[in-house]
Amino acid sequence: MTHTSPQPAATAIRCSTIERLLITTAVVIAVAALLQAPPLQSANDRSRWCSVWSLVERGTWQIDEIDAFPHWSTIDKVRWRNNASEPWHFYSSKPPLLSVLAAGIYAAVKALLGYGLFSHTALVSRLILLPLNILPFALMLVSLCRTLHRLDLHSTARCLILLTAGFGSLLNPYLTTLNNHTPAAATAMFAVAAAVRILQSAQTRDFAILGLCSSLTACFELPAAQLTALAACLALARSRKATLTAFLPLATLPAVLFFAANYSVVGSFKPFYATYGSETYRYIHNGIPSYWMEPRDLDASTESLPVYLFHCLLGHHGLLSHMPVLLLAVLGCGLACRQLPALLRLAPPTRVPRSPAEQQQTISSLLTLTAAASTLLTLGFYLTRTENYNYGGNSVALRWMLWLSPFWWLAMVPALRHCGRRTFAAAAVLLLASMLTTQWSMQRPWKPSWLYEQLEAAGLISYRTPRPPFDPPRYSLLPQLPPAGTRQTFVSSRGDKVTLESFEDTGSGRILVRAIAASLHGTALLPSPAHPAGLVLQRPGIPPRSLTPSPDSLQFALQRIFGRLDSGRPYANAGTTWIPSKSNPGTAWKTERGAVRVSVADPEFGSCVDRVDAWFCSQQPFGILKWKLTVLDSATSEELLTETWTTAEPPAAP
């Protein structure tokens, strides 16, 4: 085999003072954002955190126990059992290798400090993310800086690319959450840096780094398997011996760990996410259907390919609309394509010219063309997944493309190598726009971007699942009236009680509702001398009315309990939810959520807004399972009162 002779190792490359300052500032901002960001930000990262907690605290991959807590519950889970004789259990749908790494750090934190992830969630999760996200981010910036030096890029261009990576990339918001995109980008950067060094000097240790980091990237991001394949081709072309002794062993290690971890979860090498759409995702557990049986909003998108592609590139999740500085990478790809005929004349393909300037320009062109090809291949892969056109879910960016960020940064090199002042001025404007978008989303990676919100507010996009209004309209918490003599008791979150009874009005023959027992703050309000038979609450058939009783009257107290029983405004349909049954484990109540907001001049709180959230259930006697009353100050939106009322004695199985 013919290949270029290894060149002597280059003199150690050090970043300049201004470059070190930029890197330090970027890391400090990332740490500050991490310290301020809330933990358990989305179903995506909660899925991994559940695995981390279960591994360390219970020694199992099963997340049933921790998933039962509302703030930990996730939709990114699957139901699995090895055979019919075993009970069903929930598992995270995410590949397990990253969770293993996070669990190792958590175990060390717990052993050293004694803090638990459940009891000290914010503190412990941030301590885990420091070495898992922030440290690789810092090393990635250093590696990028040194690679730019190796490509002999002038200082102004180096600083602009460092500013892009440190402050203007939508990879940065994910530094505040447990995810696979930031470590994948870091390992991709380390692999690219090793590839550049191999092309220049072919040191054995760089083959080992290339194998390890390219394989790790593929373990974190499945489409990055192309990077491992390209790295293997480069290694073989440069040195078969180094490939066999250094590249291959290190590349094998992450793959072995990945499949071993997956086998420990599933009992097979096939990861859970490869079964999307099967019974592992679509199931009914204890009467409750999984989210993926009827996905909602963005997860239920049915857009056409052209529309989806537009929003991936220029729309609400667009790479170029959110990071316009990447237009320099597009320009760099165009310039590199002009070098393609000269590159194809090289024999073999990885041979580089003897002139240092020609060598650096050729390597830069190779990296840029690789960036273009990898971007098209990755985007094409996800465009074929028509059953899941959801842009990566409710997130700020096209997150499954972010592992390519190092390639995009280096693809800017041809455009910046010989550009003039006007080009740099335009680049600075593009960079500023990218930085503003990035900083706006630094603590909210799992929420829509500003562009998404603006397009939605303007009515140009809408991914909300349509919810038709209730038919007939519901003005009351009691949408149905049972036969006379039916009773139902409700208990509040503060321990208060109210019992309702239906009765027949002797005058009209209609069914009415009265409260026959009520106690608030330990004081019995009903029955009372004035209302020995109870207090009538509703007269069906009469238009909704607005009552303004005095604040010390029984009517006012009951009106407050029932959240302005007749508000005069219809409840908006908020969709279907399932609530586990307390009286019959293994089943659940199907409820229709409704909500209404009413501005009132309250005799107790003054000018305020009453918000009532209702869980209507046709299987309950009065058609209501529970409701939540929230009183907000009209001027400040401060919560003045919050109470949840739930039926105390549900009937038999739903």
Residue pairs with C-beta under 8 A, 6 or more apart in sequence:
1 240
2 348
3 237
3 238
3 239
3 348
3 350
3 351
4 202
4 238
4 350
4 351
4 352
6 201
6 202
6 203
6 239
7 200
7 201
7 202
8 201
9 201
9 203
10 150
10 200
10 201
13 146
13 149
13 150
15 23
15 142
15 145
15 146
15 149
16 155
18 155
18 159
19 145
19 158
19 159
19 162
22 159
22 162
22 163
22 166
23 138
23 141
23 142
23 145
23 162
23 166
25 166
26 137
26 141
26 162
26 165
26 166
26 167
27 134
27 137
27 138
27 141
27 166
29 167
29 442
30 133
30 134
30 137
30 172
30 175
30 176
31 130
31 134
33 172
33 173
33 175
33 176
33 442
33 443
34 126
34 129
34 130
34 133
34 134
34 175
34 176
35 126
36 443
37 176
37 177
37 442
37 443
38 122
38 443
39 49
39 121
39 122
39 125
39 126
40 46
40 49
40 71
40 72
40 121
40 125
41 176
41 177
41 444
41 445
41 446
42 177
42 394
42 395
42 445
42 446
43 74
43 75
43 76
44 74
44 76
44 94
44 177
44 179
44 393
44 395
44 446
45 177
45 178
45 179
45 446
46 72
46 73
46 74
46 76
47 63
47 74
47 76
47 77
47 92
47 93
47 94
48 92
48 94
48 98
48 99
48 102
48 178
48 179
49 72
49 102
49 117
49 125
49 178
50 63
50 66
50 67
50 72
50 74
50 77
50 92
51 61
51 63
51 91
51 92
51 94
51 96
51 99
51 103
52 99
52 102
52 103
52 106
52 117
52 128
52 178
53 63
53 66
53 72
53 106
53 117
53 118
54 60
54 61
54 62
54 63
54 65
54 66
55 61
55 99
55 100
55 103
56 103
56 106
56 107
56 110
56 117
57 116
57 117
57 118
58 65
61 91
61 92
61 96
61 264
61 265
62 89
62 90
62 91
63 74
63 77
63 90
63 91
63 92
64 89
64 90
66 72
66 118
67 73
67 74
67 77
67 90
74 92
75 290
75 291
75 292
76 92
76 93
76 94
77 90
77 91
77 92
77 93
78 90
78 91
78 92
78 93
78 272
78 275
78 280
78 281
79 88
79 89
79 90
79 91
79 279
79 280
79 283
79 285
79 290
80 88
80 89
80 90
80 91
80 266
80 272
80 280
81 87
81 88
81 89
82 267
88 285
91 265
91 266
91 272
92 99
92 272
93 272
93 273
93 281
94 180
94 272
94 273
95 180
95 219
95 220
95 258
95 261
95 262
95 271
95 273
96 261
96 262
96 264
96 265
96 271
97 219
97 220
97 254
97 257
97 258
97 261
97 262
98 178
98 180
98 183
98 220
100 257
100 261
101 132
102 128
102 132
102 178
105 127
105 128
105 131
105 132
106 117
106 124
106 128
109 115
109 124
109 127
109 128
110 116
110 117
110 124
113 127
115 123
115 124
116 124
117 124
117 125
125 178
128 178
129 175
129 176
129 177
129 178
132 178
132 183
133 174
133 175
133 176
133 182
133 183
134 175
136 182
136 183
136 186
136 187
137 172
137 175
137 182
137 186
139 186
139 190
140 165
140 185
140 186
140 189
140 190
140 406
141 162
141 165
141 166
143 189
143 190
143 193
144 161
144 162
144 165
144 189
144 193
144 406
144 409
144 410
145 158
145 162
146 193
147 192
147 193
147 196
147 410
148 157
148 158
148 161
148 162
148 410
148 413
149 158
150 196
150 197
150 200
150 360
151 196
151 360
151 363
151 364
151 410
151 413
152 356
152 357
152 360
153 161
153 413
153 416
153 417
154 417
156 424
157 412
157 413
157 416
157 417
157 419
160 412
160 416
160 424
160 427
160 428
160 431
161 409
161 410
161 412
161 413
161 416
163 431
163 435
164 325
164 409
164 412
164 431
164 434
165 405
165 406
165 409
166 172
167 435
167 438
167 439
168 323
168 325
168 431
168 434
168 435
168 437
168 438
169 323
169 402
169 405
169 434
169 438
170 322
170 323
170 396
170 397
170 402
170 437
170 438
170 441
171 181
171 182
171 185
171 397
171 402
171 405
172 438
172 442
173 396
173 397
173 438
173 441
173 442
173 443
173 444
173 445
174 181
174 182
174 399
174 402
174 445
175 182
176 442
176 443
176 445
177 445
177 446
179 399
179 445
180 220
180 221
181 220
181 221
181 399
181 400
181 402
181 403
183 216
183 220
184 216
184 217
184 220
184 221
184 224
184 402
184 403
185 402
185 403
185 404
185 405
185 406
187 213
187 214
187 216
187 217
187 220
188 213
188 214
188 217
188 224
188 227
188 403
188 404
188 405
188 406
188 407
189 405
189 406
190 209
190 213
191 209
191 210
191 213
191 214
191 217
191 227
191 231
192 367
192 406
192 407
192 410
194 206
194 207
194 209
194 210
194 213
195 210
195 231
195 234
196 363
196 367
197 203
197 206
198 206
198 207
198 210
198 234
198 235
198 238
199 234
199 238
199 350
199 352
199 359
199 363
199 366
200 352
200 359
200 363
202 238
202 239
202 242
204 242
204 245
204 246
205 246
207 235
207 238
207 239
207 242
207 243
207 246
207 247
208 246
208 247
208 249
208 250
209 250
210 231
210 234
210 235
210 247
211 231
211 235
211 246
211 247
211 248
211 249
211 250
211 251
211 252
212 250
212 251
212 253
212 254
214 224
214 227
214 228
214 230
214 231
214 232
214 251
215 228
215 250
215 251
215 252
215 253
215 254
215 255
216 254
217 224
217 227
217 228
217 403
218 224
218 225
218 227
218 228
218 254
218 255
219 254
219 255
219 257
219 258
220 403
221 400
221 403
223 377
223 378
223 381
223 382
223 400
223 403
224 403
226 374
226 377
226 378
227 374
228 251
230 370
230 374
231 247
231 251
232 243
232 247
232 251
234 350
235 242
235 243
235 247
236 243
237 348
237 349
237 350
238 350
259 269
262 268
262 269
262 270
262 271
263 269
265 272
266 272
272 280
275 281
276 387
276 388
277 387
281 290
281 292
282 290
282 292
282 293
283 289
283 290
283 293
284 290
284 293
286 580
286 585
286 586
286 587
286 588
287 578
287 580
287 581
287 586
287 587
287 588
287 654
288 578
288 580
288 588
289 578
294 300
296 465
296 575
297 394
297 463
297 464
297 465
298 390
298 391
298 393
298 394
298 463
299 390
299 393
300 463
300 465
301 308
301 389
301 390
301 391
301 463
302 389
303 311
303 389
305 383
305 386
308 383
308 389
308 391
309 383
310 318
311 317
311 318
311 391
312 318
312 319
312 379
312 383
312 391
312 398
313 319
313 320
313 321
314 320
314 321
315 321
315 451
315 455
315 461
316 391
316 448
316 449
316 451
316 452
316 455
316 461
317 391
317 392
317 395
317 397
317 398
317 449
317 452
318 398
318 451
319 326
319 397
319 398
319 401
320 326
320 327
320 330
321 451
322 396
322 397
322 434
322 437
322 449
322 451
323 434
323 437
323 438
324 430
324 433
324 434
325 412
325 427
325 430
325 431
325 433
325 434
326 408
326 412
326 434
327 430
328 412
328 415
328 416
328 427
328 430
329 368
329 371
329 408
329 409
329 411
329 412
329 415
331 414
331 415
332 368
332 411
332 412
332 413
332 414
332 415
332 416
333 368
333 369
333 371
333 372
333 411
335 368
335 414
335 415
336 364
336 365
336 368
336 369
336 372
336 411
336 414
337 369
337 372
339 361
339 362
339 365
340 365
340 369
342 362
343 349
343 362
343 365
343 366
343 369
346 352
346 362
352 358
352 359
352 362
352 363
353 359
353 362
361 417
364 410
364 413
364 414
364 417
365 414
367 407
367 410
367 411
367 413
368 410
368 411
368 413
368 414
370 407
371 404
371 407
371 408
371 410
371 411
372 411
374 404
374 407
375 401
375 404
375 407
375 408
378 400
378 401
378 404
379 401
382 400
382 401
391 398
392 398
392 399
392 400
393 446
394 446
394 447
394 448
395 445
395 446
395 447
396 441
396 444
396 445
396 446
396 447
396 448
396 449
397 441
397 445
397 449
399 445
415 423
416 423
416 424
416 427
419 427
437 449
437 450
437 451
440 449
440 450
441 447
441 449
441 450
448 456
452 461
455 461
456 462
465 575
467 572
467 573
467 574
467 575
468 573
469 570
469 572
469 573
470 479
470 570
470 571
470 573
470 592
470 594
473 570
473 571
474 570
474 571
474 594
474 616
475 544
475 566
475 567
475 568
475 569
475 570
475 571
476 538
476 544
476 565
476 566
477 562
477 563
477 565
477 612
477 614
477 624
477 627
478 500
478 513
478 537
478 538
478 565
478 622
478 623
478 624
479 616
479 622
479 623
479 624
480 618
480 622
480 623
481 502
481 511
481 512
481 513
481 540
481 622
482 502
482 511
482 621
482 622
483 502
483 511
484 502
484 503
484 504
484 511
485 501
485 502
485 503
486 501
486 502
486 621
486 622
487 499
487 500
487 501
487 502
487 516
487 621
488 499
488 500
488 620
488 621
488 622
488 647
488 649
489 497
489 498
489 499
489 500
489 517
489 647
489 648
489 649
490 497
490 498
490 499
490 500
490 626
490 645
490 646
490 647
490 648
491 497
491 645
491 646
491 648
492 561
492 643
492 644
492 645
493 642
493 643
493 644
493 645
494 521
494 643
496 518
496 519
496 520
496 521
496 561
497 517
497 518
497 519
497 648
498 515
498 517
498 518
498 558
498 561
498 645
499 515
499 516
499 517
499 518
500 513
500 514
500 515
500 516
500 537
500 622
501 513
501 514
501 515
501 516
501 534
502 511
502 512
502 513
502 621
502 622
503 511
503 512
503 513
503 514
504 510
504 511
504 512
505 511
505 512
510 539
510 540
510 541
511 540
512 536
512 538
512 539
512 540
513 536
513 537
513 538
513 622
514 533
514 534
514 535
514 536
514 537
515 526
515 534
515 535
515 537
515 558
516 526
516 527
516 533
516 534
517 524
517 526
517 527
517 534
518 524
518 525
518 526
518 557
518 558
518 561
519 525
520 557
520 561
525 554
525 557
525 558
526 534
526 535
526 554
527 533
527 534
528 554
530 554
531 554
535 554
535 555
535 558
537 558
537 562
537 565
538 565
538 566
544 566
544 567
544 568
545 566
545 568
546 564
546 566
546 567
546 568
547 555
547 559
547 566
548 601
548 603
549 555
549 556
549 559
550 556
550 603
551 603
551 604
556 603
556 604
558 565
559 565
560 604
560 629
561 629
561 643
561 645
562 627
563 610
563 612
563 627
563 629
564 598
564 600
564 610
564 612
567 596
567 598
567 610
567 612
568 598
569 596
569 597
569 598
570 596
571 594
571 595
571 596
571 612
571 614
572 594
572 595
572 596
573 592
573 593
573 594
574 593
574 594
574 595
574 613
575 592
575 593
576 590
576 591
576 592
576 593
577 591
577 593
577 615
578 588
578 589
578 590
578 591
579 588
579 589
579 591
579 615
579 625
579 626
580 587
580 588
580 589
581 587
581 588
581 589
581 650
581 653
581 654
582 650
583 649
583 650
583 651
583 652
583 653
584 652
584 653
584 654
587 653
587 654
588 654
589 617
589 619
589 620
589 625
589 650
589 654
590 617
590 619
590 654
591 615
591 616
591 617
591 625
592 615
592 616
592 617
593 613
593 614
593 615
593 616
594 613
594 614
594 616
595 611
595 612
595 613
595 614
596 611
596 612
596 614
597 609
597 610
597 611
598 609
598 610
598 612
599 607
599 608
599 609
599 634
600 607
600 608
600 609
600 610
601 607
602 608
602 610
602 631
605 631
605 633
605 640
605 641
606 633
607 633
607 634
607 635
608 631
608 632
608 633
608 634
608 640
609 631
609 632
609 633
609 634
610 629
610 630
610 631
610 632
611 629
611 630
611 631
611 632
612 627
612 628
612 629
612 630
613 627
613 628
613 630
614 624
614 626
614 627
615 624
615 625
615 626
615 627
616 623
616 624
616 625
617 623
617 624
617 625
619 651
619 654
620 647
620 650
620 651
621 651
624 647
625 646
625 647
625 650
626 644
626 645
626 646
626 647
627 644
627 645
628 642
628 643
628 644
628 645
629 641
629 642
629 643
629 644
629 645
630 639
630 641
630 642
631 639
631 640
631 641
631 642
632 638
632 639
632 640
633 640
